[in-house]
Amino acid sequence: MFDIQNIRKDFPILERTIYGKPLIYLDNGATTQKPRCVIEAMTEEYLNVNANVHRGVHYLSQQATELHEAARETVRQFINARTSSEIIFTRGTTESINLVASSFGQAFLRDGDEVILTQMEHHSNIVPWQLLQARTRIIIKVCPITDDGRLDIAALPALFSDRTRLVCCTYVSNVLGTVNPMADIIRLAHSREVPVLVDAAQAAPHLPIDVQQLDCDFLAFSGHKIYGPTGIGVLYGKERLLEQMPPYMGGGEMIARVSFEHTTYNALPYKFEAGTPDYVATTGLARALDYVSALGFPAIQAHEQALTSYTREQLLTIPGMRIFGPSDDAVISFLVGEIHHLDLGTLLDRLGIAVRTGHHCAEPLMQRLGIEGTVRASFALYNTTEEADALVAAIQRVRQMF
Ligand code: PLP
């Protein structure tokens, strides 16, 4: 049983009041709150274990290293990677994608080669490719979306050519809540021998991911969006590709031998992990993934999907309500009449409700929708139907003020 009231007790911040009102936190797409077990695991490591990993012969260093490498194994199991050498710790989805753009770009992309993105990508899956474009004149092609906020899959095959080298696609849209048919996209790309990078920033917290079953070539997600700490994320990559890619950054940890004449690199995954890693955050991330696994995705999905469709139905009873996208999963973007998204978000905040407003780092998508921004309510496993009702009532109140 999914005991929501007990689950809420695991998240201390949910007891806060804002302007004297109970906090209703509906900005989980931006970042999630942390359960006490994550905070305590990290505090415990700072209090009792802290030492730099990998290089030490002393007890604490070895203990910290064990925790850090156990965290890598937890991530491996969470996404069912074949081996932990395919799990690279980064600062987050953004760094993971930049790593691939830079390193895969250097290894495999030449002037005139093509990369396929989609109209619903977050800036972090657009700009790294444009930065690469400044160095190598790659061509960026964009898969369009339909008016109901889904990928126009029928348009995808025609975007491939014999110069296509990579497809980069978000699994779940952070604006529209669309869950893209990732397995189909990957199958299509592979039938043309093109690898696929999956941006799983919004997918990892809400649906089970099995990289071997998906057969994706790269997959990125952020710890802070899945109840873990900030500043830590994951890049999964197929060993075969990672082996052929040059290091992203240089420094300690990523080397085998260094001399002024010649430097050799460490084995995977360390080749891509220059410098001291955030080994306390990896412990926190592992604890967060354990927390999610203990609740289980069947229960999490049942709860979040019921909550999302209930909220969507209730919102649609409000006159002037426009919802953008299908809200398949935990994300509802909307505008109400002529009320500016910023005004609506600010007034909701005064009522204790935290939502996000603006372009959500997806300006090309806003251009496609012909709007400047939306209000976005995004859910996590600890949100309730009472909170959804409070959101709807608060929007009604704001409407009356206008
Ligand atoms: N991709 C998507 C779909 C996102 O929603 C986000 C964050 O909102 C990112 C990438 C970037 O994540 P981060 O800022 O944690 O690197």
Residues whose N, C-alpha, C, O or C-beta is under 5 A from the ligand:
A	BS01	PLP	G29 G92 T93 T94 E95 H122 S124 T170 V172 N174 D199 A201 Q202 S222
